[in-house]
Structures are given as structure tokens and as C-alpha cells.
Amino acid sequence: MTRKKLFCGLCTVMLLALTGCSGEDGQKEVKQITPEPIVTSVPKQGGNAKEDTIHMDKSGYLPFVSSETATKLAIADGVELQDYERVVDASVVGEGETFAYITPRYNSWFVGVPQVTKVSLGKKGVSLESASKVYTDGGLVMYKGKSKGAFACPIPTEGRIEVPQGTKDIYDCAFYGCQKITSVVLPESVRWIGGAAFGEASRLESIEVSMNNPFLKSEDGVLYTKDGLVLLAYPAGKPDKYYKVKDGVKFIAGGAFAGADNLEKIELPRGMFSVEEYAFKGCRHLNKISGASRIYSVKETAYEYCEELDTIDRPLMDGELANGLMPIWEENYMKNELSYVFDALPWKFSRANQGYITREDITRGLKLSGLKVPKRLKKKIDKVTYSYEMQILTDLTQNSVSWVDFDTKMDNFLQRYGR
């Protein structure tokens, strides 16, 4: 794979991952712990503000549906919620209207209709067997097909939520801002968790997972990937003031701790590779991050709105591209447990753009730098498993003066940050 192709793939993934879950100016937002950027000139959709039911047509974008008082939302039959993950372009905006591109952030999909408690399809009699890709189950807005999943939860939803068996994915921001839910139970069928899926849910104390789930696990109510590589979500309403992230974790997922207002201290394991976008957003009382003295990559927004966290109380960054286009955690599963995701979620990831980093890509990079590649080095590279490791090895091919220098740098990186 060429360096240019890899860079373009990373840009594509980062853009798509960061542009879902956006809100709108002029809307009454969910009461959030953290302030949000102002967005102007965004088209609205809906009807009279006094109406009990508000309608959304096929061209609509859920966060743009606006009503202060509506308690019911009717979604047009045939609407494709997956399109909401993409950047809204000129074709979506009506003639004479403008669209302001939004600074990437997280928010509830129901930000414009905070009183809605019931969602239905606009066409009567539509069932799961119909052509529609949207349906509701247990009060949740669901999307069906290869990436059948829980797309969004209405803000007023209360209590314990049991996600229906058969659900495959929990979309970005699915439960974001649902401040009255207390626990969420995920069935064995769930395989994927989007960014900030449970962010700012201020009363959520536990995320539970079926013991038979092959992809996810819950430890003390905190959600991890089954292999322990990624901390996916920490319940924002958990009362603890201190939390120690499990040993072996390499990534803190985007929005994982968003709104965890009770936390004052977090201990990270040594060898942490990356802290993703808005990972600790709105942890207002967080004042100390201990454990790992260095982290390879920390995204620029990772500590957004952490009012009491001084720079001196954060781990140092070790990588040259710490605030640049480093691999996000999902990449690491391309050749592993979640490799299916690039087929199941084509709206979020592109296998063609992203590709695989192979030993041949790395050896080609070494040769282009004028370096020899002995057989023992090739065998050593073959043992590297995860995509984030392969990405860094690709980077090392360009700043190594000999294959011995590359070998030494590879050993140092893998010893500190490798799986």
C-alpha cells in the first residue's frame, strides 16, 4: 500500500467518524454538562411548534427536526438513517439555504425534539418485513439490514434499557444525553459500539453485556472489547471518584468517558497507545490522570471541558503524529475479530480506501528508503498482528537509517505499546 493511499484512507475514516451526531443552532439542546460550539444557518424541518406530532420526510436529517413541544415523531417510510453519518452536502440543502459545517462534536440525535417519547413510521401498517429500513423496538429507533442496530434513544427514556436480541450494532451517540436511563443491557448479538454511544447519560451507572457475547464484555459496569484492547464506554452516572482502567487496554474510544462528572482521578495502564476524540469530554471534576507516564497518541479534543485537569496532570505524548491522523481503534480489527465490520458498515468505513497494511507494504517502504530487508526481519514483521502496530512500522520505514535501526525502533515500540 502506498503512503498516499493510507493517508487518504485515514482521512476518510476520521471525517466519517467525526461528523455523525451533530446538533443545530437555534435548537433547545439536551441539558449538557459541557458547552457546545455555535452553528448557524442550518435548515430546519417540521411543522407548527404547537403540534403534538412532528413529521420527518425522506430528505430530513434527524438533529434538524425541531419542536419544543412535540411528544411524537413520525418518520417517513423508506428513510435511510445510515445517511446521517455522512457530511451533509449541497444536494441535501434546499435552494437558497446554506449549511454551516459543524465543528465535530457529540450530541443526542433528538437534540431538536427533546420532549419526544414516541417514534413511529409515517406510513401505517409498515412492519419489519416491509421495504422500510427503519423501525422501532422497545422505544428505540432501529435500523435494519446487514448493520441492524440501535440508532437513537429518545431523550426522556427512563430506567433500565434492554436492547433487543438480534441487534448487531449500537450507533454513534445512540443513548447520548439520555439522562434518565439507569442501566443498559446488551444481548449476545451486539458486536459494535459507536463513538460516545452512552455519553452524558448522567444517571447511567452500569452497562451490562450477555456472557455469551463474543465481541464485548462488561467489567464492573464498564464496557470493553472482548479482548480487552479497547475501553468503549464508562457509565457517566457511575458514582465512583476513582477508576483504574484494566491492564492491557491500548485505546480509550471516542467519547468513552463523556460526562462522567463524578470522576476525580483515572489511572491508565502503562503501554496505552491512543486516547481518541472527546474521550474525557465534560469530566468537570477530573483533576489527575496517573499510571501511564506516556501515551503514543492523544487527540487534541480528548480533554475537552475538563475544567480542573491541568496539563501537568496528563500523560506526555510520545508519537510524532500524536495530534494528527493516527489510526483510530476500529482499524485494528480489520484482520481480527471485527473484520466483518468493513462489509457490514459500508456507510462508515471503506475497505477499498482503507486497505490492509501487509508485510510487503513495510518491506517495500524499507527498500524505497534504500534499506536491505533480511529474511529474519520479514519473519519478525509477520508476527505483528494489529493494524495500529503495522501503521507505526510503516512510519518507521521513512525515518530509519538502516534495517538494524528499523529493527531496534520496532522492538522499542512493540515492547512499550505493542499488543
C-alpha positions in Angstrom: 0.0 0.0 0.0 1.4 3.4 -0.8 1.7 6.1 1.9 -0.6 8.3 -0.1 -3.3 5.7 -0.2 -3.0 5.1 3.6 -3.2 8.8 4.3 -6.3 9.2 2.2 -8.0 6.2 3.9 -7.3 7.6 7.3 -8.7 11.0 6.3 -11.8 9.3 5.1 -12.4 7.3 8.3 -11.6 10.2 10.6 -14.1 12.5 8.6 -16.9 10.0 8.7 -16.4 9.1 12.3 -16.4 12.7 13.5 -19.4 14.1 11.5 -22.2 12.0 12.9 -24.1 13.1 16.0 -24.1 16.8 15.3 -26.6 19.4 16.6 -28.1 22.6 15.3 -28.2 26.2 16.1 -31.4 27.6 17.5 -32.4 24.2 18.9 -33.0 23.6 22.6 -30.2 21.2 23.3 -30.2 18.4 25.8 -29.1 20.0 29.1 -25.4 19.0 28.9 -22.5 19.3 31.3 -20.4 20.9 28.6 -20.9 23.9 26.3 -21.1 23.4 22.6 -19.9 25.4 19.6 -22.4 27.7 17.8 -23.7 26.6 14.4 -25.6 29.0 12.2 -27.7 28.8 9.0 -28.8 25.2 9.3 -32.1 24.2 7.6 -34.9 23.1 9.9 -37.7 20.7 9.3 -41.0 20.2 11.0 -44.3 22.0 11.4 -46.1 24.2 13.9 -44.3 24.2 17.2 -47.7 23.6 19.0 -48.3 20.3 17.2 -48.2 17.2 19.2 -46.7 15.2 16.4 -43.8 16.3 14.2 -43.0 14.7 10.8 -39.7 13.9 9.2 -39.6 13.3 5.4 -37.0 11.3 3.4 -34.7 14.2 2.9 -34.6 15.0 6.6 -31.7 14.9 9.0 -32.8 13.9 12.5 -31.0 16.5 14.5 -32.5 19.2 12.3 -36.1 18.2 13.1 -37.2 20.9 15.5 -40.1 21.3 18.0 -40.0 22.4 21.6 -43.3 20.7 22.5 -43.9 17.7 20.2 -44.1 14.4 22.0 -44.4 12.2 18.9 -42.1 11.9 15.9 -43.3 10.3 12.6 -40.5 9.2 10.3 -41.3 8.8 6.6 -41.3 5.3 5.3 -38.1 4.4 3.4 -35.8 6.9 5.1 -32.2 5.7 5.5 -30.8 6.7 8.8 -27.4 5.5 7.8 -27.0 8.6 5.6 -26.9 10.7 8.8 -23.3 9.5 9.3 -22.2 11.4 6.2 -21.4 15.1 5.9 -24.4 17.0 4.7 -23.6 18.4 1.3 -25.3 20.9 -1.0 -27.6 18.3 -2.5 -29.4 18.0 0.8 -29.8 21.7 1.4 -32.7 23.4 -0.4 -32.3 26.2 -2.9 -31.5 29.5 -1.2 -30.5 27.8 2.0 -27.0 27.5 3.4 -25.3 24.9 5.5 -22.6 25.7 8.0 -20.1 22.8 8.5 -20.0 21.9 12.2 -17.0 21.5 14.4 -17.1 17.7 15.1 -18.7 17.0 18.4 -21.1 14.7 20.1 -24.8 15.2 20.9 -28.2 13.5 21.0 -29.9 12.7 17.8 -33.1 14.1 19.4 -31.5 17.4 20.2 -34.2 19.3 18.3 -37.1 17.4 19.8 -36.2 16.8 23.5 -39.8 16.0 24.5 -40.4 13.2 22.0 -41.2 10.0 23.8 -42.8 8.0 20.9 -41.4 7.4 17.4 -43.4 5.8 14.6 -43.2 5.3 10.9 -45.3 7.8 8.9 -46.9 5.1 6.9 -49.4 2.9 8.7 -49.1 -0.9 8.7 -45.4 -0.9 8.0 -43.7 -3.9 9.6 -40.3 -5.4 9.8 -40.9 -7.3 6.6 -41.6 -4.0 4.7 -39.2 -2.2 2.4 -38.5 0.4 5.1 -35.1 0.3 6.7 -36.4 2.0 9.9 -38.5 0.6 12.7 -38.9 0.9 16.4 -38.5 -1.7 19.1 -38.8 -1.1 22.8 -38.9 2.7 22.3 -35.6 2.7 20.4 -35.2 3.9 16.8 -33.7 0.9 15.0 -32.1 0.4 11.6 -32.3 -3.0 10.0 -30.3 -4.9 7.4 -26.6 -6.0 7.5 -25.9 -3.4 10.1 -29.2 -3.8 12.1 -28.8 -1.7 15.2 -30.0 0.7 17.8 -29.7 4.1 16.1 -31.2 6.5 18.7 -32.9 6.6 22.0 -35.5 9.4 22.8 -34.1 11.7 25.5 -37.0 11.3 28.1 -36.5 7.5 28.1 -36.2 6.2 31.7 -34.9 3.4 33.8 -33.3 0.1 32.7 -33.0 -0.5 28.9 -32.7 -4.0 27.5 -31.5 -3.8 23.9 -33.4 -6.4 21.8 -31.7 -9.7 21.0 -30.7 -9.7 17.3 -29.4 -6.1 17.5 -26.0 -6.1 15.9 -24.7 -2.5 16.3 -25.1 0.4 18.7 -24.7 3.5 16.6 -22.7 6.7 17.4 -24.5 8.7 20.1 -27.3 6.2 20.3 -28.0 6.9 24.0 -26.2 10.2 24.2 -27.9 12.7 26.6 -30.5 10.2 27.9 -30.2 11.5 31.4 -32.9 9.3 33.0 -31.7 5.8 32.0 -30.0 3.9 34.8 -28.7 0.8 33.1 -28.3 -0.7 29.7 -28.2 -4.4 28.9 -26.6 -5.6 25.6 -27.5 -9.0 24.2 -25.1 -11.5 22.8 -25.8 -10.4 19.3 -24.3 -6.9 19.7 -20.9 -6.7 18.0 -20.2 -3.0 17.5 -20.3 0.2 19.7 -20.2 3.6 18.1 -18.5 6.7 19.4 -20.0 8.3 22.6 -22.8 5.9 22.4 -23.6 6.4 26.1 -22.1 9.9 26.6 -23.7 12.4 29.0 -26.2 9.9 30.3 -25.8 11.3 33.8 -27.8 8.6 35.7 -26.4 5.6 33.8 -24.5 3.5 36.4 -24.0 0.2 34.5 -23.6 -1.2 31.0 -24.1 -4.9 31.1 -23.3 -7.5 28.4 -24.5 -11.1 27.9 -21.8 -13.5 29.0 -22.2 -15.2 25.6 -21.3 -12.1 23.6 -18.2 -13.0 21.6 -17.2 -9.3 20.9 -17.9 -7.4 24.1 -17.6 -7.7 27.9 -18.5 -5.7 30.9 -16.4 -5.3 34.0 -17.9 -3.6 37.0 -20.4 -2.0 34.6 -17.7 -0.6 32.2 -17.8 -1.7 28.6 -14.7 -3.2 26.9 -14.0 -5.2 23.7 -13.8 -8.9 24.5 -10.0 -9.0 24.0 -9.6 -6.1 26.5 -7.8 -3.9 23.9 -10.4 -1.0 24.0 -12.3 0.7 26.7 -15.5 1.5 24.9 -17.8 3.2 27.4 -17.7 4.3 31.0 -21.2 4.9 32.5 -21.4 8.7 33.1 -23.6 8.3 36.2 -21.3 5.9 38.0 -20.7 7.4 41.5 -17.0 6.4 41.9 -14.5 9.2 42.2 -11.6 7.0 41.1 -11.3 4.4 38.3 -8.4 2.2 37.2 -8.5 1.2 33.6 -7.8 -2.5 33.1 -4.3 -3.7 32.2 -3.8 -4.4 28.6 -6.0 -1.6 27.3 -4.4 0.2 24.4 -7.2 2.5 23.3 -9.8 4.8 25.0 -12.6 5.1 22.5 -14.1 8.4 21.3 -16.4 9.8 24.0 -15.9 6.9 26.3 -15.9 8.9 29.5 -18.1 11.8 28.2 -19.9 13.5 31.0 -18.5 11.3 33.8 -18.9 14.2 36.2 -18.1 12.2 39.4 -14.6 11.1 38.4 -11.7 12.9 40.0 -8.9 10.5 39.2 -8.2 8.0 36.5 -5.3 5.5 36.4 -4.3 4.3 33.0 -2.2 1.2 32.3 1.3 1.5 31.0 1.7 1.0 27.3 -1.5 2.9 26.4 -1.4 3.6 22.7 -4.1 6.1 22.0 -6.8 8.3 23.6 -9.4 9.2 21.0 -11.6 12.3 20.3 -13.5 13.7 23.2 -12.6 10.6 25.3 -12.9 12.6 28.6 -15.2 15.3 27.4 -17.0 17.1 30.2 -15.3 15.3 33.1 -15.5 18.5 35.0 -14.0 17.2 38.3 -11.3 15.1 36.8 -8.0 16.5 38.2 -5.5 13.7 37.8 -4.6 11.0 35.3 -2.0 8.7 36.6 -0.4 5.4 35.7 0.9 5.7 32.2 3.5 8.4 32.1 3.5 8.5 28.3 0.9 7.8 25.6 1.7 7.5 21.9 -1.3 9.4 20.6 -3.7 11.7 22.3 -6.2 13.5 20.2 -6.5 17.3 20.6 -10.1 17.1 21.8 -9.5 14.3 24.3 -9.7 16.5 27.4 -12.3 19.0 26.1 -14.1 20.8 29.0 -12.1 19.0 31.7 -12.1 22.2 33.8 -9.9 21.0 36.7 -7.3 19.0 34.7 -4.0 20.8 34.3 -1.6 19.9 31.5 0.9 18.8 34.1 -1.5 16.2 35.4 -1.8 14.5 32.0 0.4 11.8 30.5 3.0 13.0 28.0 2.6 12.2 24.3 5.3 10.0 22.7 4.4 9.9 19.0 5.3 12.4 16.3 1.7 12.4 15.0 0.1 12.5 18.4 -2.5 15.1 17.3 -2.6 14.1 13.7 -4.1 11.3 11.7 -3.2 8.4 13.8 -5.2 5.1 13.4 -8.5 5.0 15.3 -9.1 1.9 17.3 -11.6 0.3 14.8 -8.8 -0.2 12.3 -7.2 -2.8 14.4 -10.0 -5.3 13.8 -9.7 -5.3 10.1 -7.8 -8.5 10.2 -9.1 -9.7 13.5 -12.3 -10.2 15.5 -14.4 -7.4 13.8 -13.1 -7.7 10.3 -16.8 -8.2 9.2 -17.5 -4.6 10.1 -16.0 -3.2 6.8 -18.6 -5.2 4.9 -21.4 -4.7 7.4 -21.0 -0.9 7.8 -20.1 0.4 4.3 -21.5 3.8 5.3 -18.8 4.2 7.9 -15.8 2.5 6.6 -14.4 1.8 3.1 -12.3 -1.3 2.7 -11.1 -0.1 -0.7 -9.9 3.2 0.7 -8.5 1.7 4.0 -7.0 -1.4 2.7 -4.7 -3.7 4.7 -1.1 -2.9 5.7 0.9 -6.1 4.9 4.5 -7.2 5.4 5.0 -6.5 1.7 4.0 -2.8 2.3 6.5 -2.4 5.0 9.4 -4.2 3.2 8.6 -2.1 0.1 8.9 1.0 2.3 12.2 -0.1 3.6 13.5 -0.8 0.1 12.3 2.6 -1.1 14.4 4.1 1.7 17.4 2.2 0.3 17.5 -0.4 3.1 18.1 -4.1 3.0 15.4 -6.5 4.3 16.9 -9.8 5.6 14.6 -12.8 5.9 14.7 -12.8 9.7 13.3 -9.3 9.7 10.5 -10.3 7.4 9.6 -13.2 9.7 9.6 -10.8 12.6 7.2 -8.4 10.9 4.9 -11.4 10.1 4.3 -11.8 13.8 2.9 -8.3 14.2 -0.9 -8.6 14.4 -2.7 -5.3 14.9 -3.2 -2.6 12.3 -2.1 0.2 14.7 1.2 -1.6 15.1 1.6 -2.1 11.3 0.9 1.6 10.8 3.7 2.7 13.1 6.1 0.2 11.4 5.2 1.8 8.1 6.1 5.2 9.6 9.4 3.9 10.8 10.4 2.8 7.3 10.8 6.5 6.5 13.0 7.6 9.4 15.3 4.6 9.8 18.9 4.8 8.5 19.4 1.1 8.3 17.5 -2.1 8.7 19.2 -2.6 12.1 18.0 0.9 13.1 14.5 -0.1 11.9 14.7 -3.3 13.8 15.7 -1.5 17.0 13.0 1.1 16.7 10.4 -1.7 16.0 11.5 -3.6 19.2 11.3 -0.4 21.3 7.8 0.5 20.0 6.4 -3.1 20.4 7.9 -3.5 23.8 6.2 -0.3 25.1 3.0 -0.1 23.1 2.5 -3.4 21.3 -0.2 -5.9 22.0 
